Amino acid sequence: MDSIEIINDKTLELEVIVHNESHGICNALRNKLMKNKDVEYAVYNIDHPLIGEPIMTIKTKRGKRPKKVLVKAAKDLNKDISEFKSLVEGI
């Protein structure tokens, strides 16, 4: 992932562009976010399948900051990927 650009940052909603990624990482991140009880919804859209970049929107419940929830989800996903990599290397 090259970078994440914040488009809209509100108290309970965050909208970001995930540069140079496609469905793979975005769907995995969205799934992680949706497992968090503090997340009301997490969605992403790619306008054009060949040239579009994912735009992800995260809406949190009262009192929870979307940036913090996104960072936690990314760390959790990174941990899962590291564990999977170790399992594969052990084959």
Secondary structure, DSSP 8 states (H G I E B T S, - for coil): --EEEEEEE-SSEEEEEEET--HHHHHHHHHHHHTSTTEEEEEEE-SSTTT---EEEEEE-TT--HHHHHHHHHHHHHHHHHHHHHHHHT-
